[in-house]
């Protein structure tokens, strides 16, 4: 039996958990998919899988980020568009994304919701700095 039958780093990537303000996931988008949102009936959400700049504490090199909230979805789309990306699929394996849980905001009805910031860089080339002084090497596979 092949190990690929047991574990696929992209399809089996864990979902990112933004539990505390400042939590951040960053890396290269390698897969987009639309999934049913189990928390909102009859709605779907866009999910981006990132090849992380640094593995998680559990050693995972990929993480899925659910663009569940309207604010996060709009922020992701706005930053991608401003970076020059008209089609997200064109940026697979060559763009760089950072998603940060910034703060809790009031809804006006006594509840709070998570507010996110997204940094999106299109067409990250060989030797271009990303993140905190890290570099992408175009000759190295990202999968």
DRENDO-1510 file (C-alpha; in Angstrom, 1 decimal, always signed):
<recs>
REC; n; res; u; v; w
REC; 1; UNK; +0.0; +0.0; +0.0 .
REC; 2; UNK; +1.3; +3.4; -0.9 .
REC; 3; UNK; +1.5; +6.2; +1.7 .
REC; 4; UNK; -0.5; +8.4; -0.6 .
REC; 5; UNK; -3.4; +6.1; +0.0 .
REC; 6; UNK; -3.2; +6.9; +3.7 .
REC; 7; UNK; -2.3; +10.6; +3.7 .
REC; 8; UNK; -2.5; +13.4; +1.1 .
REC; 9; UNK; -0.9; +16.6; +2.5 .
REC; 10; UNK; -3.4; +18.8; +0.6 .
REC; 11; UNK; -6.7; +16.9; +0.9 .
REC; 12; UNK; -6.0; +15.8; +4.5 .
REC; 13; UNK; -4.7; +19.2; +5.6 .
REC; 14; UNK; -6.3; +20.4; +8.9 .
REC; 15; UNK; -8.5; +23.5; +9.0 .
REC; 16; UNK; -6.8; +26.5; +10.5 .
REC; 17; UNK; -8.0; +27.4; +14.0 .
REC; 18; UNK; -8.0; +31.1; +14.7 .
REC; 19; UNK; -8.5; +30.9; +18.5 .
REC; 20; UNK; -6.7; +34.0; +19.7 .
REC; 21; UNK; -6.1; +37.5; +18.3 .
REC; 22; UNK; -2.9; +37.5; +16.4 .
REC; 23; UNK; -3.2; +33.9; +15.1 .
REC; 24; UNK; -1.8; +33.9; +11.6 .
REC; 25; UNK; -1.4; +31.4; +8.8 .
REC; 26; UNK; +0.7; +32.3; +5.7 .
REC; 27; UNK; +2.0; +30.6; +2.7 .
REC; 28; UNK; +1.3; +29.7; -1.0 .
REC; 29; UNK; -2.2; +28.8; -2.1 .
REC; 30; UNK; -2.2; +25.4; -3.7 .
REC; 31; UNK; -5.9; +24.5; -3.8 .
REC; 32; UNK; -9.3; +26.1; -3.8 .
REC; 33; UNK; -12.5; +24.3; -3.2 .
REC; 34; UNK; -16.1; +25.1; -2.4 .
REC; 35; UNK; -17.6; +23.1; +0.4 .
REC; 36; UNK; -21.0; +23.0; +2.2 .
REC; 37; UNK; -20.9; +25.1; +5.3 .
REC; 38; UNK; -21.9; +22.8; +8.1 .
REC; 39; UNK; -22.7; +25.8; +10.4 .
REC; 40; UNK; -25.0; +27.6; +7.9 .
REC; 41; UNK; -27.5; +25.3; +6.3 .
REC; 42; UNK; -27.9; +25.6; +2.5 .
REC; 43; UNK; -24.8; +27.8; +2.1 .
REC; 44; UNK; -21.4; +27.1; +0.7 .
REC; 45; UNK; -18.0; +28.5; +1.6 .
REC; 46; UNK; -14.7; +28.9; -0.3 .
REC; 47; UNK; -11.8; +27.0; +1.2 .
REC; 48; UNK; -8.2; +27.8; +0.4 .
REC; 49; UNK; -5.4; +25.3; +1.2 .
REC; 50; UNK; -2.0; +26.9; +1.9 .
REC; 51; UNK; +1.4; +25.4; +1.7 .
REC; 52; UNK; +2.6; +27.0; +4.9 .
REC; 53; UNK; +5.8; +29.0; +5.2 .
REC; 54; UNK; +6.5; +27.1; +8.5 .
REC; 55; UNK; +4.9; +23.8; +9.6 .
REC; 56; UNK; +2.4; +23.9; +12.4 .
REC; 57; UNK; +3.2; +22.6; +15.9 .
REC; 58; UNK; +1.8; +19.3; +14.8 .
REC; 59; UNK; +4.1; +19.2; +11.8 .
REC; 60; UNK; +1.5; +19.9; +9.1 .
REC; 61; UNK; +2.9; +21.7; +6.1 .
REC; 62; UNK; -0.5; +22.6; +4.8 .
REC; 63; UNK; -3.6; +24.2; +6.3 .
REC; 64; UNK; -7.1; +24.9; +5.0 .
REC; 65; UNK; -8.6; +28.3; +5.6 .
REC; 66; UNK; -12.4; +28.5; +5.4 .
REC; 67; UNK; -13.5; +31.9; +4.0 .
REC; 68; UNK; -16.7; +31.4; +6.0 .
REC; 69; UNK; -17.5; +35.0; +7.2 .
REC; 70; UNK; -18.6; +37.6; +4.7 .
REC; 71; UNK; -15.8; +39.9; +6.1 .
REC; 72; UNK; -13.0; +37.4; +5.5 .
REC; 73; UNK; -14.4; +36.4; +2.1 .
REC; 74; UNK; -14.6; +40.1; +1.0 .
REC; 75; UNK; -11.1; +40.9; +2.5 .
REC; 76; UNK; -9.5; +38.0; +0.7 .
REC; 77; UNK; -11.2; +38.9; -2.6 .
REC; 78; UNK; -10.4; +42.6; -2.3 .
REC; 79; UNK; -6.7; +42.0; -1.5 .
REC; 80; UNK; -6.4; +39.4; -4.3 .
REC; 81; UNK; -8.0; +41.9; -6.8 .
REC; 82; UNK; -5.8; +44.7; -5.6 .
REC; 83; UNK; -2.7; +42.5; -6.1 .
REC; 84; UNK; -3.8; +42.0; -9.8 .
REC; 85; UNK; -5.4; +38.6; -9.5 .
REC; 86; UNK; -8.6; +38.5; -11.5 .
REC; 87; UNK; -8.9; +34.7; -11.2 .
REC; 88; UNK; -7.7; +33.0; -8.0 .
REC; 89; UNK; -6.9; +29.7; -9.9 .
REC; 90; UNK; -4.3; +31.6; -11.9 .
REC; 91; UNK; -2.4; +32.3; -8.6 .
REC; 92; UNK; -2.1; +28.7; -7.5 .
REC; 93; UNK; +1.5; +27.8; -6.6 .
REC; 94; UNK; +2.8; +31.3; -7.4 .
REC; 95; UNK; +1.0; +33.8; -5.1 .
REC; 96; UNK; +1.5; +34.3; -1.3 .
REC; 97; UNK; -1.2; +34.8; +1.3 .
REC; 98; UNK; -1.3; +35.8; +5.0 .
REC; 99; UNK; -4.5; +35.6; +7.0 .
REC; 100; UNK; -4.4; +37.1; +10.5 .
REC; 101; UNK; -7.2; +37.1; +13.2 .
REC; 102; UNK; -7.0; +40.8; +14.3 .
REC; 103; UNK; -9.8; +41.4; +16.8 .
REC; 104; UNK; -13.3; +40.8; +17.9 .
REC; 105; UNK; -15.9; +43.3; +16.8 .
REC; 106; UNK; -19.4; +44.0; +18.1 .
REC; 107; UNK; -22.3; +43.2; +15.9 .
REC; 108; UNK; -24.6; +45.7; +17.6 .
REC; 109; UNK; -26.8; +42.9; +19.1 .
REC; 110; UNK; -24.4; +42.0; +22.0 .
REC; 111; UNK; -22.5; +39.4; +20.0 .
REC; 112; UNK; -19.0; +39.6; +18.6 .
REC; 113; UNK; -17.4; +38.3; +15.4 .
REC; 114; UNK; -13.8; +37.8; +14.4 .
REC; 115; UNK; -12.2; +40.4; +12.2 .
REC; 116; UNK; -9.4; +39.3; +9.8 .
REC; 117; UNK; -6.7; +41.0; +7.9 .
REC; 118; UNK; -5.4; +39.5; +4.6 .
REC; 119; UNK; -2.1; +40.2; +2.9 .
REC; 120; UNK; -2.0; +38.9; -0.7 .
REC; 121; UNK; +1.0; +39.1; -3.1 .
REC; 122; UNK; +0.5; +37.9; -6.7 .
REC; 123; UNK; +3.2; +36.2; -8.7 .
REC; 124; UNK; +5.8; +35.9; -6.0 .
REC; 125; UNK; +9.0; +35.3; -8.0 .
REC; 126; UNK; +12.3; +33.6; -7.2 .
REC; 127; UNK; +14.2; +35.5; -4.6 .
REC; 128; UNK; +11.4; +37.9; -3.7 .
REC; 129; UNK; +11.0; +38.4; +0.1 .
REC; 130; UNK; +7.8; +37.3; +1.7 .
REC; 131; UNK; +6.5; +37.3; +5.2 .
REC; 132; UNK; +9.2; +37.9; +7.8 .
REC; 133; UNK; +12.3; +37.8; +5.6 .
REC; 134; UNK; +11.6; +34.4; +4.1 .
REC; 135; UNK; +12.0; +33.7; +0.4 .
REC; 136; UNK; +10.3; +31.7; -2.2 .
REC; 137; UNK; +12.6; +29.7; -4.5 .
REC; 138; UNK; +10.9; +29.2; -7.9 .
REC; 139; UNK; +13.0; +26.1; -8.5 .
REC; 140; UNK; +11.6; +24.3; -5.5 .
REC; 141; UNK; +8.3; +22.5; -5.7 .
REC; 142; UNK; +5.6; +23.9; -3.3 .
REC; 143; UNK; +3.7; +20.6; -2.9 .
</recs>
